[in-house]
Amino acid sequence: MSEALRQLKNGEPDLSLSAIGESKVHRPYRNRPVDDGGFSYRHPVLPQVVVLSDALCVCLAVVACIAWQGVHDMSYGLSGALLLANIMAAGAFILFPRNVPLLDIPDVTRLSAQLRYLLPPVIFGAAVFCIVLLMLSWPVAATLRMGADWLVFVAIMLVVERTIGTYVLNTDAMAHRLVRRVAIIGSGMEATQMATRINTRMTRVFRLAGIFDDKGSNVDGTIEDLVQRAREDGIDAVIMSFSPEEGGQQHVMDELWRLRGMLADVYVVPTLMTEDCHGWPVERFGPFSLTVLQRRPLNEWDMMQKRAFDLTVGALLLFALSPVLLLVALAIKLDSRGPVLFCQPRQGFNNLYFNVFKFRSMYTDMSDRDAARQTSRTDPRVTRVGRWIRRLSIDELPQLLNVLRGEMSLVGPRPHAPQTRAGGQLLHEAMEEYVARHRVQPGITGWAQINGSRGELVTRDDLRRRVVLDLEYIRAWSIWLDIKIIFLTIKREIFSRNAF
């Protein structure tokens, strides 16, 4: 477990980050020439969307082609051989190996690049169509005519799709969403030169958020300003670019540690990394080759998958458990005066605050909204019904509403109230690594909870164990891990002796 903390402290590349926004662009690089379009960027979501859209369009084209052939080719009719050929051809198109770099921005909007991307699978699909019919002893002339029909329908559908897609991608709103926002750390000539190049030759794929540094007058803010802005705007990458005189590798590690709570990929100019960096990945960033220090734990595609899973399972659980929720609400109302639900501020994703919903388990006049005092096993503030619902973890079920609202996930690090303490200190003061938990959405349950780390945080060791387990979850995340945690929660935690 201490290994996870060592990796976080050392800034190893598989413990990731993200988020900050565009600041004012200061004078040395304010005037932007037109981008020469020579650099590309692969968005995490766009290639997946294009591949799925292509598959859907081909399936629609095949349906239209089958209908056309059934009506206009009466001599053969809608035979099983024709259906098989259409289906096999569509499958051949979908399974054909993809030249994914041709879906990078801005290549995905270029006619020449998309012809190179689409022609091979289309021709392969048409060839499979003809081969299937020939193997089933169809005449050559009829086979070629049917193959031409398939080719025309698929080509028309793909042209329509790409025309609409190119128009959408070139709109200002979509271009703004797809561009990668970049901030630079440094105050010397190296940082200014990099900023100028990004702002003059790479504007179709990257947008400069500003230059940040604690020293130097020609900057947009300090490192603290950068971290603060991360909670309000949005940034995708941070590049450390300063001269060796400004600091070497140790300075890089110090700055990286200050960025540990941000949700941005962090890069550094390779010349600043002089020791023990041979195993660290190097990535092309436009014209630059940069060493990757940290990545976000979940990219946009991962977040979309996790959100879709949360919405689907969360809605099903809320519907299935609605009788239980109504009975618990009635019991709370009969047991003591006050509202059924208790709202409490918690710190969540990207260090932002939100109100978490829980069934009220304490007497109304004794409720501690700021959690200045943690609940203990024999806490006199807890009602009779509250003691039971806390023991069975039923008090957490209203957080399904937080999941549907997008404030929480089903699985993730448990959010804590602002005034929660361990060893007499606020959590972020008791352990510096604590803020790294906020790089993913908080959850109703989590890896720490099913491994026995739940309940009251009394000492710093209690906090350390929980943070280590949360960081292990962040590093290993997958949909299957979330499913596993949900099932283990049902199996173990409802009957946990640590709940009270």
C-alpha positions, 0 to 999 in steps of 0.5 A: 500500500505504501507503494501507491503513496511512493508513486504519487510522491515521485510523480510516476506517470500512471497516477494522473490528473486534469482541468483548468481554463483559458486565461488572458493571452498576454502580449508577446503572443497575442496576434495569431497568424493563421494555423498551418494545420501541420499538427494533429491531436487525437481526441479520446472520444472523437475516433470512437464516435466516428467508428460507431457512426460509420458502423451505423451508417453501413448498417442503414445502407445495407438495409436500404440496399436489401430493400432495393434489391428485393424490389428491383431484382425480381428475377432473384428476389430476396434470397437467403444468399443475398441476405448473407452477402449483405450481412457479410459485407457489412461485417467485413467493413466494420471489422476491417483494420482502421487507420486511426491516425486519420481520425486525428484533429484536423485530419478528420475534416479533410477530404483526402484523409477521409478518402484514405480512411474509408476507401479500403474498408468499402472496397473490401466489403464490396469484394466480400459481397461478391465473393460470397455470391460467387461461392454460392454459384451466382452468375458473374453478371448478377453478382457484379450488379448486386455488388455495385448496388451495395457499393453505391448505397454504402458510399452515398450513406458515408458521404452524407455522414461525413458531410454532416460530420465535417459541418458539425466539427467546423462549427465554433461550438464544437471546435471549442469543445474539441481543442486541447487547452494548454497551460505552460509553467515557466517564465523564461525565454523557453516558455515564451517561445513555446507559447508563441509556437502554440499560439501561431502554428497550432491553433486548430488543435491546441489553445493556449491558456496562459503562462504561469510561474511564481517568479517573473513579471511576464506571466498570467499568474502563479502556480496557485492561480493555476491550481485555483483556476483548475477548479473553475475552468478547464485545461487538458495539459500543463507543460513545464518549460523552463531553462536549467538555470530556473531549476533542474529535475528537482524543481520539476518534481517540486512543481509536479507535487504542487499540481497533484490535485489537478485534473490535467496531463502534465508534461515536461521538456525532456532536457530537464529530466536528467536522472532515472527517467529512461522508463518514462513515456515520451509523447509527441505534442505538435512539434514537441517531444515531451516527457509525460509526468502524469496523466488524468486517471480517466480520459473523456471516453472513460468518463462517458462510459462510467457516466453511462454505467452510473445513469443506467444502474443508478436509475434501475437501483432507485426504481428497484429500491423505491419500496424500501426507501418509502418504508425507511422515510416513513420510519424516520418520520414516525421516530423523530421530528424533522425532515426525512433527508439530511443534506451536508456539503462534501468536497468532490470531483475537482475539489468542488463542493456539493450537497450530499443526500442522506436519510436523517439518522440524528435528532434534528436539533443535534445534527452537525451539518459541517461534520465538526464532530465525527459520528462514534459507535455510541453517539447519543445524537443518533436516533433509534431508527438512525442506528439501524439504517446506519448499521445497514448502510441504508442511510446512504441510499438517497445518494442515488439522487446525487448520482443521477444529478452527476455529482457522484458516481456509484463507485469512487472515493467516499466524499468527506465533509469540509471539517472532517479531521483525523488526528486532530487535523483537517484531512488535507493537512493531515495527509498531503496526498489526500487531494489526489482522491478528487481526480475522480468523482466520489462514490456511494461505495468504493475500494476502501469501503469493501476492504474494511476502511470505513467508519470514523477516521480517528488517527492519521493511520486510518486516513492513510490506509483509506487514501492508499486504497482510494489511489489504488482504485483510481489507478486500476479503474475499469467498468468491471472493477466498478461492477465487482465493487458493487457486488462486494459491497452488497456481500460484505458492507451491509453487514459490516461491523464497522458501520454505525 
